[in-house]
Amino acid sequence: MSESVDLEPTPVPTGRKRPPMWVIVLVVAVVLAGAGFGGYQLLFAKGTAAAGECAAVEGADDASKLSVVGCGGDTATFKIASKKELSESGCPDGAYRELRDAKNLLCLMPNFVEGKCYAADDKNQAFRVAACDDPETIKIGKVIEGSDEPEQCPGGNGIGYPEPPIAFCIDTPGAS
């Protein structure tokens, strides 16, 4: 059974400002900074990294080291979107961070949690959990699983990933 969809634009609540475009650019830039087209060498935690698991990544470029961690902790900055053999094509279109070892390609996406705020962690080409009062933070207002369309977010402010399909709605809590 299909649902009818109202094609009228949703009004933005009064008093709420649309996050600036730099926020979206920052999210994409931080993730893509770690991706690169050639990929990166890394040490996989006991060779057990699998799609759906969460990870902490330390370092940048060839010095990256991935550790599988529980998804609930603040160190779980990435989620493994997919694990592929090197012979397969790269990660899907989007802001995935690509990490490689001798056998595998891991496509990583942020492990953003609804309601939490994040700041850029340039040292590790990632995001870290941060206080929401900093103007350089982003807040994840909503996580939409099963869809990679950020247009569903208030004001269309979000970023989507096709594999697995998920969209993160982004607010800028410290912006004035």
ZADRENTOR-902048 format. One line per 5 residues: their letters; for each residue y, z, x of N, C-alpha, C, O, CB. Coordinates in steps of 0.02 Angstrom, whole numbers, plus 50000, padded with zeros to 5 digits. Atoms other than C-alpha are relative to their C-alpha. Glycine has a CB too. Layout:
# ZADRENTOR-902048
A	Y/Z/X/Y/Z/X/Y/Z/X/Y/Z/X/Y/Z/X  ...;
This chain:
# ZADRENTOR-902048
MSESV	49942/50000/50042/50000/50000/50000/50061/50000/50044/50067/50042/50089/50000/50060/49952  49941/50003/49958/50166/49951/50075/50057/50037/49967/50062/50041/49906/50020/49927/50014  49943/49964/50024/50324/50050/50060/50060/49954/50001/50065/49911/50045/50013/50064/50041  49940/50040/49998/50491/49973/50016/50046/50029/50053/50046/50090/50065/50035/49998/49930  49955/49979/49947/50620/49980/50153/50071/49983/49980/50085/49926/49962/49981/49967/50067;
DLEPT	49930/50011/50015/50805/50001/50121/50032/49967/50060/50033/49997/50115/50036/50067/49982  49972/50037/49944/50892/49872/50229/50073/50016/50011/50104/49988/50057/49992/49926/49988  49932/49979/49990/51063/49953/50210/50004/50044/50062/49959/50084/50073/50028/50037/49938  49994/49957/49942/51125/50033/50370/50007/50073/49980/50040/50089/49931/50059/49979/50044  49997/49928/50013/51104/50221/50376/50066/50025/50028/50080/50015/50088/49940/50038/50031;
PVPTG	49937/49975/49973/51274/50305/50390/49989/50055/50051/49943/50095/50044/50045/50026/49944  50004/49948/49949/51300/50413/50543/50036/50061/49972/50091/50055/49947/50033/49977/50068  49968/49940/50027/51336/50593/50493/50068/50013/50032/50077/50002/50092/49954/50061/50011  49933/49985/49976/51518/50643/50508/49997/50055/50052/49959/50103/50045/50046/50020/49941  49998/49950/49948/51558/50742/50664/49949/49988/50055/49950/50023/50106/49988/50067/49970;
RKRPP	50051/50015/49950/51413/50668/50761/50020/49936/50036/50030/49884/50004/49929/49995/49969  49981/50059/49961/51457/50549/50901/49938/49965/50025/49888/49996/50043/50045/50019/50058  50055/50040/49973/51345/50408/50955/49997/50010/50075/50048/50008/50109/50010/49924/49983  50006/49991/49927/51276/50438/51130/50025/49937/50036/50014/49881/50013/49927/50014/50020  49975/50058/49963/51360/50327/51258/49944/49958/50028/49888/49982/50039/50046/50024/50057;
MWVIV	50049/50048/49975/51270/50175/51323/49974/50020/50068/49917/50003/50086/50030/49930/50004  50023/49980/49934/51260/50253/51497/49937/50043/49996/49898/50044/50043/50054/50039/50036  50060/49958/50008/51127/50372/51429/49938/49956/50000/49889/49970/50035/50004/50042/49936  50058/50046/50003/51009/50229/51386/49990/49967/50068/49934/49962/50092/50011/49946/49945  50005/50031/49933/51049/50144/51551/49972/50049/50050/49931/50030/50092/50070/49975/50023;
LVVAV	50026/49949/49954/51015/50307/51644/49924/50008/49993/49888/50011/50042/50035/50067/49988  50072/49992/50011/50843/50327/51564/49963/49941/50030/49914/49951/50066/49985/50006/49924  50034/50059/49975/50794/50149/51604/50005/49997/50076/49956/49980/50110/50030/49937/49968  49991/50005/49927/50867/50156/51780/49956/50049/50038/49927/50032/50089/50073/50012/50017  50040/49950/49965/50779/50317/51829/49926/49980/50000/49893/49985/50051/50008/50069/49968;
VLAGA	50070/50018/50003/50611/50256/51769/49987/49936/50040/49937/49932/50077/49978/49990/49927  50010/50063/49964/50631/50080/51839/50009/50009/50076/49979/49973/50115/50048/49947/49975  49991/49988/49929/50690/50149/52006/49934/50017/50033/49923/50001/50092/50051/50057/50012  50065/49982/49974/50515/50215/52028/49948/49945/49992/49895/49948/50023/49975/50062/49968  50051/50050/50016/50427/50062/51962/49993/49947/50055/49939/49941/50085/50018/49966/49935;
GFGGY	50004/50054/49951/50468/49919/52080/49949/49947/49980/49907/49960/49937/49982/50029/50068  50047/50053/50019/50375/49756/52070/49938/50000/50044/49885/49976/50023/50034/49933/50004  50059/49999/49956/50259/49785/52217/49956/50060/49989/49898/50061/50010/50022/49999/50071  50039/49940/50012/50202/49956/52160/50006/50047/50060/50034/50030/50111/49927/49984/49986  49996/49949/49949/50184/50112/52262/49930/50027/50015/49887/50027/49972/50047/50058/49978;
QLLFA	50063/49968/49981/50042/50192/52357/50006/50074/49981/50060/50103/49988/49985/49992/50076  49999/49929/50014/49996/50367/52302/49930/50029/50006/49880/49992/50007/50028/50014/49931  50064/49965/49999/49860/50495/52312/49986/50025/49930/50025/50064/49903/50001/50060/50052  50017/49978/50067/49775/50520/52144/49962/50066/50005/49921/50075/50050/49958/49947/49963  50032/49934/50000/49719/50696/52104/49925/49991/49988/49903/49980/49931/50031/50046/49945;
KGTAA	50073/50004/50003/49533/50688/52141/49975/49937/49965/49918/49936/49942/49972/50061/49964  50020/50062/50031/49529/50511/52071/49987/50005/49925/49954/49962/49896/49939/49974/50033  50016/49989/50070/49526/50580/51894/50057/49984/49952/50051/49996/49892/49979/50070/49990  49944/50015/50044/49695/50523/51827/49977/49949/49948/49949/49897/49964/50060/49973/50041  50021/50043/50054/49664/50445/51657/50056/49992/49949/50100/50035/49944/49937/50028/49965;
AGECA	49951/50012/50052/49767/50370/51517/50001/50059/49951/49949/50085/49931/49985/49934/49962  49992/49945/50047/49837/50504/51402/50013/50067/50034/50037/50114/50002/49940/50006/49957  49987/49938/49964/49846/50638/51536/50072/50003/50023/50106/49952/50029/49952/50007/50061  49932/49990/49975/50010/50711/51597/49998/50010/50075/49947/50031/50103/50034/50059/49964  49999/49998/49928/50066/50709/51776/50069/50023/50025/50120/50014/49992/49983/49933/50030;
AVEGA	49940/49985/49962/50193/50775/51898/49999/49952/50060/49946/49943/50091/50005/50076/50023  49996/50045/49942/50252/50652/52031/50052/50029/50047/50109/50043/50028/50018/49927/49978  49955/49977/49948/50329/50712/52192/50012/49944/50049/49965/49910/50069/49972/50063/50036  49982/50051/49952/50421/50597/52308/50016/49934/49967/50009/49924/49907/49944/49990/50049  49980/50066/50023/50479/50420/52295/49966/49947/50043/49943/49961/50098/50077/49992/50002;
DDASK	50027/50057/49963/50417/50251/52348/49929/50013/50026/49886/50037/49989/50046/49983/50058  50067/49994/49972/50267/50252/52466/49978/50073/50010/49919/50086/50020/49998/49965/50066  50016/49930/49990/50276/50442/52483/49981/50036/49935/49972/50097/49935/50059/50035/50033  50015/49969/50064/50237/50473/52299/49931/50032/49999/49883/50005/50025/50005/49949/49944  50063/49965/50010/50102/50599/52258/49996/50021/49927/50042/50053/49901/49994/50061/50048;
LSVVG	50010/49985/50070/50034/50617/52082/49950/50058/49993/49899/50059/50026/49976/49939/49962  50045/49944/50017/49956/50777/52015/49991/50001/49925/50041/50001/49888/50026/50068/50027  50013/49993/50072/49873/50787/51844/50014/50072/49981/49988/50118/50013/49926/49979/49982  49981/49933/50023/49947/50936/51750/49994/50003/49925/49988/49951/49891/50072/50017/50023  50001/49991/50072/49941/51008/51575/50064/49972/49969/50118/49979/49998/49992/50074/49982;
CGGDT	49943/50033/50031/50057/50917/51455/50054/50048/49974/50110/50026/49963/49975/49958/49942  49952/49953/50028/50143/51076/51393/50050/50028/50049/50099/50058/50028/49965/50054/49968  49957/49969/49950/50224/51128/51556/50061/49958/50018/50061/49897/50008/49961/50014/50062  49939/50035/49980/50397/51084/51620/49990/49953/50059/50031/49910/50070/50053/50050/50016  50013/50044/49944/50320/51001/51774/49968/49934/49979/49963/49887/50019/49956/50034/50051;
ATFKI	50032/50061/50026/50233/50870/51665/50053/49949/49982/50067/49939/49923/49955/50017/49938  49945/50046/50012/50370/50742/51685/49978/49930/49978/50018/49892/49951/50041/49994/50062  50025/50065/50019/50260/50590/51655/49936/50006/49959/49901/50056/49963/49986/49956/50062  50064/50007/50034/50119/50538/51540/49971/49934/50024/50006/49884/50030/50008/50002/49921  50033/50061/49978/49992/50410/51600/49988/49957/49939/49945/49972/49897/49933/50015/50038;
ASKKE	50005/50044/50057/50014/50269/51476/49936/49958/50003/49902/49947/49953/50061/49954/49996  50062/50039/49991/49873/50164/51549/49979/50001/50072/50019/50010/50118/50010/49927/49976  50029/50005/49933/49758/50152/51698/49963/49934/50003/49919/49920/49962/49951/50062/50016  50029/50067/49995/49710/49978/51755/49973/49989/50070/49992/50022/50117/50053/49946/49982  50024/50021/49935/49614/49899/51895/50054/49956/50031/50092/49924/49996/49931/49962/49996;
LSESG	49949/50039/49966/49722/49815/52026/49998/49926/49982/50049/49891/49986/49993/50008/50075  50006/50070/50017/49655/49645/51973/50034/49983/49934/50048/49924/49920/49927/49980/49996  49966/50013/50064/49737/49665/51801/50075/49992/50012/50102/50014/50062/49987/50058/49950  49928/50009/49994/49916/49615/51770/50035/50068/49997/50004/50118/49979/50027/49953/49945  49962/49937/49997/50053/49747/51786/50008/50034/49933/49974/50018/49885/50067/49987/50028;
CPDGA	49987/49961/50060/50119/49868/51658/50034/49957/49948/50064/49906/49964/50043/50062/50017  49966/50037/50053/50183/49809/51490/50076/49999/50012/50102/50038/50051/49984/50030/49931  49928/50001/49996/50365/49762/51472/50027/50067/49978/50003/50096/49929/50030/49943/49957  49970/49935/50017/50471/49918/51468/50014/50038/50064/50004/50013/50119/49954/50040/49955  49979/49959/49943/50530/50057/51581/49944/50045/50024/49951/50106/50026/50061/50043/49980;
YRELR	50056/49963/49972/50362/50109/51652/50009/50008/50075/50038/49965/50108/49933/49964/49984  50004/49992/49928/50344/50180/51826/49930/49980/50021/49882/50007/49994/50018/50074/50023  50066/50024/49976/50203/50091/51918/49982/50036/50065/50021/50037/50112/50001/49924/50010  50027/49970/49939/50099/50185/52045/49932/49971/50013/49893/49960/49966/49997/50079/49994  50064/50032/49981/49952/50111/52140/49965/50040/50055/49997/50072/50096/50012/49928/50023;
DAKNL	50039/49978/49943/49812/50168/52251/49956/49941/50019/49972/49884/50000/49956/50065/49984  50042/50055/49977/49674/50064/52331/49963/49965/49943/49945/49907/49950/49950/50025/50050  50040/50028/50055/49586/50035/52163/50038/49991/49934/50021/49947/49895/49941/50042/49988  49971/49997/50067/49703/50071/52018/50075/49992/49998/50111/50003/50047/49983/50065/49969  49930/50003/50017/49871/50039/51941/50010/50049/49942/49976/50043/49890/50024/49927/49981;
LCLMP	49983/49955/50055/49944/50180/51836/50067/49981/49973/50115/49971/50011/49999/50074/50024  49937/50013/50033/50079/50143/51710/50022/50067/49970/49989/50095/49926/49993/49944/49944  49976/49934/50020/50181/50302/51685/50062/49992/49956/50105/49950/49968/50016/50043/50061  49941/49996/50043/50306/50341/51548/50023/50072/49999/49984/50117/50015/49985/49973/49928  49978/49931/50002/50414/50495/51526/49960/50041/49950/49938/50015/49898/50074/50003/49982;
NFVEG	50034/49954/50046/50330/50645/51445/50054/50041/49964/50056/50102/49969/49950/50047/50038  49946/49967/50035/50482/50684/51338/49973/50039/49940/49927/50016/49906/50053/49949/49977  50019/49956/50055/50465/50826/51211/50059/50007/49953/50115/50019/49975/49976/50070/50026  49948/49994/50050/50563/50830/51050/50036/50068/50005/50004/50120/50009/49970/49991/49930  49959/49940/49998/50706/50955/51058/50018/50023/50070/50062/50066/50077/49964/50054/49965;
KCYAA	49984/49979/49931/50708/50972/51248/50053/49954/50030/50062/49897/50009/49936/50000/50044  49949/50038/49965/50847/50915/51363/49975/49985/50071/49936/50023/50100/50066/50039/50002  50022/50024/49935/50824/50820/51526/50058/49975/50041/50107/49948/50014/49948/49944/49991  49952/50027/49952/50924/50776/51680/49962/49958/50051/49902/49968/50061/50041/50057/50035  50031/50043/49950/50890/50646/51812/49976/50042/50060/50012/50086/50083/50049/49945/50024;
DDKNQ	50028/49970/49940/50779/50703/51956/49991/49943/50050/49936/49917/50059/49931/50037/49985  49999/50059/49957/50826/50569/52081/49950/50005/50058/49919/49955/50077/50068/49990/50028  50046/49990/49943/50721/50644/52222/49929/49976/49982/49894/49948/50025/49998/50075/50020  50068/50019/50021/50561/50612/52122/49999/49942/49951/49948/49928/49919/49966/50060/49968  49995/50057/50045/50621/50462/52021/49972/50017/49931/49930/49982/49904/49964/49939/50029;
AFRVA	50025/49975/50064/50593/50560/51862/50056/50037/49964/50115/50030/49981/49938/50047/50011  49956/49955/50036/50674/50680/51740/49973/50070/50006/49912/50079/50015/50008/49979/49925  50021/49930/50001/50670/50869/51741/50030/50033/49939/50082/50012/49914/50022/50036/50066  49975/49962/50056/50691/50991/51599/50065/50034/50023/50067/50061/50078/49948/50052/49974  49935/49974/49981/50873/51049/51599/50033/50035/49941/50011/50029/49884/50045/49944/50027;
ACDDP	49960/49967/50052/51000/51152/51502/50036/49946/49960/50058/49895/49988/50050/50051/50030  49969/50050/50044/51074/51058/51354/50076/49999/50004/50107/49954/49976/49979/50013/49929  49927/49999/49999/51254/51107/51393/50031/49958/50056/50092/49952/50060/50023/50071/50008  49975/50044/49947/51269/50990/51543/50015/49931/49971/49972/49903/49937/49948/49995/50058  49984/50065/50028/51360/50828/51500/49957/49943/50028/49958/49887/50001/50073/49984/50013;
ETIKI	50043/50052/49970/51238/50731/51611/49928/50002/49973/49886/49965/49996/49999/50008/50076  50067/49996/50027/51086/50781/51508/49993/49956/49938/50041/49936/49906/49983/50072/49982  50018/50033/50063/50999/50690/51369/49956/50048/49961/49921/50089/49991/49964/49930/50012  50042/49958/50042/50915/50775/51223/49955/49953/49959/49979/49903/49932/50042/50047/49953  50046/50039/50040/50761/50705/51139/50003/50028/49929/49976/50081/49914/49926/50002/50029;
GKVIE	49990/49978/50069/50807/50718/50956/49937/49991/49958/49925/50031/49912/50056/49962/49969  50060/50014/50040/50645/50644/50889/49953/49958/50042/49974/49916/50082/50018/49965/49933  50052/50041/49969/50481/50572/50952/49964/49965/49943/49938/49997/49897/49951/50043/50045  50032/50039/50052/50411/50431/50845/49937/49969/50029/49940/49920/50066/50047/49944/49971  50063/50027/49975/50227/50402/50883/49976/49944/49955/49987/49946/49894/49946/50056/50005;
GSDEP	50027/50056/50038/50145/50240/50829/50049/49942/49993/50031/49891/49963/49980/50023/49933  49950/50053/50002/50303/50135/50847/50039/49999/50065/50057/50051/50092/50048/50008/49939  49961/50006/49938/50394/50069/50999/50071/49974/49985/50104/49947/50029/49965/49954/50049  49936/50027/50021/50551/50024/50901/50054/50055/49997/50055/50095/49950/49994/49967/49932  49948/49949/50000/50702/50132/50947/50052/49990/49945/50093/50034/49933/50035/50001/50068;
EQCPG	49954/50012/50056/50797/50053/50803/49990/50050/49944/50034/50059/49902/49991/49929/49974  50014/49949/50051/50715/50188/50695/50037/50065/50015/50040/50109/49972/49925/50013/49996  49963/49940/49981/50818/50319/50788/50069/49998/49969/50096/49945/49957/50004/50006/50077  49932/49998/50026/50985/50378/50719/50047/49960/50045/50050/49972/50105/50025/50072/49994  49955/50042/49961/51112/50250/50774/49965/49950/50045/49998/49916/50085/50045/50042/50041;
GNGIG	50038/50045/49957/50973/50151/50858/49997/50023/50072/49979/49983/50117/50029/49931/49997  49997/49974/49932/50990/50263/51011/49932/50028/50021/49914/50084/50003/50053/50055/50006  50065/49978/49976/50821/50273/51093/49971/49950/50048/50002/49900/50066/49953/50011/49942  50037/50044/49956/50695/50194/51206/49928/49998/49977/49899/50050/49959/50005/50024/50075  50068/50008/50025/50526/50124/51157/49952/49976/50053/49971/49941/50100/49999/49953/49942;
YPEPP	50054/50020/49955/50361/50099/51246/49944/49970/49957/49922/50002/49909/49974/50060/50043  50052/50031/50040/50229/49978/51180/49929/50026/50013/49886/50019/49970/50000/49927/50012  50067/49978/49983/50078/50056/51268/50000/50071/50027/50020/50081/50084/49968/49953/50051  50013/50000/50072/50044/50177/51187/50066/49997/49962/50117/50018/49988/49959/50062/49979  49937/50008/50036/50172/50140/51051/50033/50067/49985/50005/50110/49950/49988/49962/49936;
IAFCI	49962/49939/50011/50304/50277/51053/50074/49984/50011/50091/49943/50053/49976/50057/50047  49928/50006/49991/50492/50288/51035/50030/50070/50007/50011/50116/49971/50033/49961/49940  49965/49937/49990/50604/50427/51098/50072/49991/49977/50108/49948/50003/49996/50022/50075  49930/50002/50023/50768/50456/51004/50041/50045/50046/50023/50102/50059/50006/50023/49925  49961/49966/49949/50904/50508/51125/50068/50020/49974/50104/49980/49944/50007/49956/50061;
DTPGA	49934/49973/50014/51056/50618/51098/50032/50020/50066/49997/50028/50116/49997/50060/49950  49966/49974/49941/51188/50673/51223/50035/50064/49979/50092/50062/49956/50051/49948/50030  49973/49937/50026/51215/50857/51182/50063/50024/50035/50104/50057/50003/49949/50052/50006  49942/49975/49964/51346/50891/51316/50060/49953/49996/50114/49970/50020/49983/50011/50072  49944/50048/50004/51453/50736/51277/50052/50025/49951/50036/50053/49899/49974/49930/49980;
S	49947/49978/50046/51620/50772/51199/50031/49943/49963/50076/49953/49923/50054/50037/50038;
